[in-house]
Amino acid sequence: MILHICPKGDWAEVPEGGVYTAASLGSDGFIHCSDPGTAHIPANAVFPGRTDLLLLEIDPALVGAPVVWEDGDPPHPAGLQFPHVYGPIPRNAVVAVHEFPVQGDGTFRIPGSVSRR
């Protein structure tokens, strides 16, 4: 399982049988993802205080595009790598959608429903 942080409005636009394409696919050549233990890192770096986010739970076997674990940009000081999806994500590869609530201090932590999987 990998996770992708997605604004609710972007996910709402993906029709049944359609594909999700994040803006980063065009700008970076891939869709940024994380695992359950690291999704809070990009959330806190890129989306502090946002109240409109979801975590898309993705089965990499259903994506149909290469999923490559690579360094972040900038590389994480602990050497953590993140999954990058090199193509659009079919809606049926998203096996669950989770609310990603911001904490009172504007930061994120992974909801228990995701971290226990």
C-alpha positions in Angstrom: 0.0 0.0 0.0 1.1 3.5 -0.8 -0.5 6.8 0.0 -1.1 10.0 -2.0 -2.1 13.3 -0.5 -4.9 14.8 -2.6 -7.2 17.8 -2.3 -10.8 16.7 -1.9 -11.8 18.8 -5.0 -9.3 17.0 -7.2 -10.5 13.6 -6.2 -14.1 14.6 -6.6 -13.4 15.3 -10.3 -12.2 11.8 -11.1 -15.1 9.9 -12.7 -15.8 6.2 -12.1 -13.5 4.2 -14.4 -11.3 7.3 -14.8 -7.8 8.1 -13.8 -6.3 10.5 -11.3 -3.5 12.8 -12.6 -1.8 15.1 -10.1 -0.2 18.3 -11.4 3.2 16.9 -10.4 2.9 14.3 -13.2 3.3 17.1 -15.7 5.8 19.2 -13.8 8.0 16.4 -12.2 7.2 13.5 -14.4 5.6 11.4 -11.6 3.0 11.5 -8.8 4.4 11.9 -5.3 3.4 9.2 -2.8 4.4 8.0 0.6 4.0 5.0 2.8 1.9 5.1 6.0 4.9 5.9 8.1 6.1 8.9 6.1 3.0 10.6 4.6 3.1 13.2 7.4 6.5 14.4 6.2 5.4 15.9 2.9 2.1 16.9 4.4 3.8 19.0 7.0 6.3 20.4 4.5 3.9 21.2 1.6 0.4 21.5 3.1 0.6 23.0 6.6 -2.8 24.1 7.9 -4.7 22.8 4.8 -8.2 21.5 5.8 -9.2 20.0 2.5 -7.0 17.0 2.1 -7.5 13.2 1.7 -5.2 10.3 1.8 -5.7 8.0 -1.2 -4.7 4.5 -0.4 -3.3 2.9 -3.5 -2.6 -0.7 -4.4 0.6 -0.4 -6.5 -0.2 -3.7 -8.3 -3.3 -2.1 -9.8 -1.6 1.1 -11.0 -0.3 -0.2 -14.3 2.6 2.4 -14.3 6.0 2.1 -12.8 6.2 2.8 -9.1 9.8 3.6 -8.1 11.1 4.3 -4.6 13.4 7.3 -4.8 14.9 10.1 -2.7 12.7 13.1 -2.0 13.6 16.6 -3.2 15.4 17.6 -1.2 16.6 14.2 0.0 15.4 13.4 3.5 18.3 13.7 6.1 17.6 10.2 7.3 17.8 8.8 3.8 14.1 8.0 3.5 12.8 7.2 0.1 9.3 7.8 -1.3 7.3 6.0 -3.9 6.8 7.9 -7.2 4.2 6.8 -9.7 5.3 7.4 -13.3 1.9 7.6 -14.8 -1.8 8.4 -14.0 -3.4 6.4 -11.2 -6.6 4.5 -12.3 -9.5 5.2 -9.9 -9.8 1.4 -9.3 -6.2 1.3 -8.0 -7.4 3.5 -5.1 -8.7 0.9 -2.6 -9.6 3.4 0.1 -10.0 7.1 0.7 -9.2 8.5 4.1 -9.9 12.0 5.6 -6.5 13.7 6.4 -7.4 16.1 9.2 -5.1 18.9 10.2 -4.2 19.1 13.9 -4.9 22.1 16.0 -1.3 23.3 15.5 -1.5 23.1 11.7 0.4 19.9 11.3 -0.6 16.4 10.2 -0.2 12.9 11.6 -1.4 9.7 10.0 -4.9 8.7 11.0 -5.0 5.4 13.0 -7.2 3.8 10.4 -4.3 4.0 7.9 -1.4 3.3 10.2 -2.9 0.1 11.5 -3.2 -1.5 8.1 
